[in-house]
Amino acid sequence: MKLLGFAVSMIAGLVAIGAGIYLLVQQGPSGDSWFEVIAHGAGVFFISCGLFMIGSSIVAGASRDT
């Protein structure tokens, strides 16, 4: 069961990072717009959340083994 939880956390982290990268590369048709600013900010947020999810699942998995 621990392995399943670890796998789900890793997949969720990778999905969040992928969504963040997707939002970071979005370009508006008219150049800089508020949509781009919000999308880029959300992209950075999703990437950091994904890294946090992956890191916390690694730490939780390591603390359970000892």
PyMOL CGO cylinders between C-alpha atoms (Angstrom):
from pymol import cmd
from pymol.cgo import CYLINDER

trace = [
    CYLINDER, 0.00, 0.00, 0.00, 2.94, 2.32, 0.68, 0.3, 1, 1, 1, 1, 1, 1,
    CYLINDER, 2.94, 2.32, 0.68, 4.18, 1.81, -2.86, 0.3, 1, 1, 1, 1, 1, 1,
    CYLINDER, 4.18, 1.81, -2.86, 0.77, 2.72, -4.30, 0.3, 1, 1, 1, 1, 1, 1,
    CYLINDER, 0.77, 2.72, -4.30, 0.67, 5.95, -2.29, 0.3, 1, 1, 1, 1, 1, 1,
    CYLINDER, 0.67, 5.95, -2.29, 4.20, 6.80, -3.39, 0.3, 1, 1, 1, 1, 1, 1,
    CYLINDER, 4.20, 6.80, -3.39, 3.35, 6.11, -7.05, 0.3, 1, 1, 1, 1, 1, 1,
    CYLINDER, 3.35, 6.11, -7.05, 0.19, 8.23, -6.92, 0.3, 1, 1, 1, 1, 1, 1,
    CYLINDER, 0.19, 8.23, -6.92, 2.09, 11.11, -5.30, 0.3, 1, 1, 1, 1, 1, 1,
    CYLINDER, 2.09, 11.11, -5.30, 4.81, 10.93, -7.94, 0.3, 1, 1, 1, 1, 1, 1,
    CYLINDER, 4.81, 10.93, -7.94, 2.28, 10.86, -10.78, 0.3, 1, 1, 1, 1, 1, 1,
    CYLINDER, 2.28, 10.86, -10.78, 0.37, 13.81, -9.27, 0.3, 1, 1, 1, 1, 1, 1,
    CYLINDER, 0.37, 13.81, -9.27, 3.62, 15.75, -8.94, 0.3, 1, 1, 1, 1, 1, 1,
    CYLINDER, 3.62, 15.75, -8.94, 4.58, 15.06, -12.54, 0.3, 1, 1, 1, 1, 1, 1,
    CYLINDER, 4.58, 15.06, -12.54, 1.12, 16.07, -13.77, 0.3, 1, 1, 1, 1, 1, 1,
    CYLINDER, 1.12, 16.07, -13.77, 1.36, 19.34, -11.81, 0.3, 1, 1, 1, 1, 1, 1,
    CYLINDER, 1.36, 19.34, -11.81, 4.80, 20.04, -13.28, 0.3, 1, 1, 1, 1, 1, 1,
    CYLINDER, 4.80, 20.04, -13.28, 3.51, 19.26, -16.78, 0.3, 1, 1, 1, 1, 1, 1,
    CYLINDER, 3.51, 19.26, -16.78, 0.57, 21.61, -16.31, 0.3, 1, 1, 1, 1, 1, 1,
    CYLINDER, 0.57, 21.61, -16.31, 2.92, 24.31, -15.09, 0.3, 1, 1, 1, 1, 1, 1,
    CYLINDER, 2.92, 24.31, -15.09, 5.18, 23.93, -18.09, 0.3, 1, 1, 1, 1, 1, 1,
    CYLINDER, 5.18, 23.93, -18.09, 2.15, 24.06, -20.37, 0.3, 1, 1, 1, 1, 1, 1,
    CYLINDER, 2.15, 24.06, -20.37, 1.01, 27.32, -18.79, 0.3, 1, 1, 1, 1, 1, 1,
    CYLINDER, 1.01, 27.32, -18.79, 4.50, 28.82, -18.97, 0.3, 1, 1, 1, 1, 1, 1,
    CYLINDER, 4.50, 28.82, -18.97, 4.77, 28.32, -22.72, 0.3, 1, 1, 1, 1, 1, 1,
    CYLINDER, 4.77, 28.32, -22.72, 1.35, 29.81, -23.52, 0.3, 1, 1, 1, 1, 1, 1,
    CYLINDER, 1.35, 29.81, -23.52, 1.52, 32.91, -25.71, 0.3, 1, 1, 1, 1, 1, 1,
    CYLINDER, 1.52, 32.91, -25.71, -1.36, 35.24, -26.39, 0.3, 1, 1, 1, 1, 1, 1,
    CYLINDER, -1.36, 35.24, -26.39, -2.15, 36.21, -29.99, 0.3, 1, 1, 1, 1, 1, 1,
    CYLINDER, -2.15, 36.21, -29.99, -1.75, 39.91, -29.24, 0.3, 1, 1, 1, 1, 1, 1,
    CYLINDER, -1.75, 39.91, -29.24, 1.52, 39.73, -27.33, 0.3, 1, 1, 1, 1, 1, 1,
    CYLINDER, 1.52, 39.73, -27.33, 1.70, 40.53, -23.65, 0.3, 1, 1, 1, 1, 1, 1,
    CYLINDER, 1.70, 40.53, -23.65, -1.69, 40.42, -21.99, 0.3, 1, 1, 1, 1, 1, 1,
    CYLINDER, -1.69, 40.42, -21.99, -3.12, 39.86, -18.54, 0.3, 1, 1, 1, 1, 1, 1,
    CYLINDER, -3.12, 39.86, -18.54, -3.94, 36.31, -19.55, 0.3, 1, 1, 1, 1, 1, 1,
    CYLINDER, -3.94, 36.31, -19.55, -0.26, 35.60, -20.19, 0.3, 1, 1, 1, 1, 1, 1,
    CYLINDER, -0.26, 35.60, -20.19, 0.79, 37.13, -16.89, 0.3, 1, 1, 1, 1, 1, 1,
    CYLINDER, 0.79, 37.13, -16.89, -1.75, 35.07, -14.96, 0.3, 1, 1, 1, 1, 1, 1,
    CYLINDER, -1.75, 35.07, -14.96, -0.94, 31.90, -16.91, 0.3, 1, 1, 1, 1, 1, 1,
    CYLINDER, -0.94, 31.90, -16.91, 2.80, 32.30, -16.32, 0.3, 1, 1, 1, 1, 1, 1,
    CYLINDER, 2.80, 32.30, -16.32, 2.27, 32.96, -12.63, 0.3, 1, 1, 1, 1, 1, 1,
    CYLINDER, 2.27, 32.96, -12.63, 0.03, 29.92, -12.32, 0.3, 1, 1, 1, 1, 1, 1,
    CYLINDER, 0.03, 29.92, -12.32, 2.58, 27.87, -14.25, 0.3, 1, 1, 1, 1, 1, 1,
    CYLINDER, 2.58, 27.87, -14.25, 5.34, 28.71, -11.81, 0.3, 1, 1, 1, 1, 1, 1,
    CYLINDER, 5.34, 28.71, -11.81, 2.97, 27.93, -8.93, 0.3, 1, 1, 1, 1, 1, 1,
    CYLINDER, 2.97, 27.93, -8.93, 2.05, 24.52, -10.39, 0.3, 1, 1, 1, 1, 1, 1,
    CYLINDER, 2.05, 24.52, -10.39, 5.69, 23.63, -10.98, 0.3, 1, 1, 1, 1, 1, 1,
    CYLINDER, 5.69, 23.63, -10.98, 6.58, 24.49, -7.39, 0.3, 1, 1, 1, 1, 1, 1,
    CYLINDER, 6.58, 24.49, -7.39, 3.57, 22.51, -6.09, 0.3, 1, 1, 1, 1, 1, 1,
    CYLINDER, 3.57, 22.51, -6.09, 4.62, 19.51, -8.16, 0.3, 1, 1, 1, 1, 1, 1,
    CYLINDER, 4.62, 19.51, -8.16, 8.17, 19.67, -6.84, 0.3, 1, 1, 1, 1, 1, 1,
    CYLINDER, 8.17, 19.67, -6.84, 6.80, 19.93, -3.30, 0.3, 1, 1, 1, 1, 1, 1,
    CYLINDER, 6.80, 19.93, -3.30, 4.55, 16.89, -3.84, 0.3, 1, 1, 1, 1, 1, 1,
    CYLINDER, 4.55, 16.89, -3.84, 7.43, 14.82, -5.18, 0.3, 1, 1, 1, 1, 1, 1,
    CYLINDER, 7.43, 14.82, -5.18, 9.80, 15.93, -2.43, 0.3, 1, 1, 1, 1, 1, 1,
    CYLINDER, 9.80, 15.93, -2.43, 7.33, 15.30, 0.37, 0.3, 1, 1, 1, 1, 1, 1,
    CYLINDER, 7.33, 15.30, 0.37, 6.46, 11.84, -0.95, 0.3, 1, 1, 1, 1, 1, 1,
    CYLINDER, 6.46, 11.84, -0.95, 10.17, 10.95, -1.08, 0.3, 1, 1, 1, 1, 1, 1,
    CYLINDER, 10.17, 10.95, -1.08, 10.68, 12.16, 2.49, 0.3, 1, 1, 1, 1, 1, 1,
    CYLINDER, 10.68, 12.16, 2.49, 7.57, 10.35, 3.71, 0.3, 1, 1, 1, 1, 1, 1,
    CYLINDER, 7.57, 10.35, 3.71, 8.67, 7.15, 2.00, 0.3, 1, 1, 1, 1, 1, 1,
    CYLINDER, 8.67, 7.15, 2.00, 12.15, 7.38, 3.47, 0.3, 1, 1, 1, 1, 1, 1,
    CYLINDER, 12.15, 7.38, 3.47, 10.86, 8.01, 7.00, 0.3, 1, 1, 1, 1, 1, 1,
    CYLINDER, 10.86, 8.01, 7.00, 8.53, 4.99, 6.85, 0.3, 1, 1, 1, 1, 1, 1,
    CYLINDER, 8.53, 4.99, 6.85, 11.34, 2.64, 5.88, 0.3, 1, 1, 1, 1, 1, 1,
    CYLINDER, 11.34, 2.64, 5.88, 13.45, 3.36, 8.95, 0.3, 1, 1, 1, 1, 1, 1,
]
cmd.load_cgo(trace, "trace")
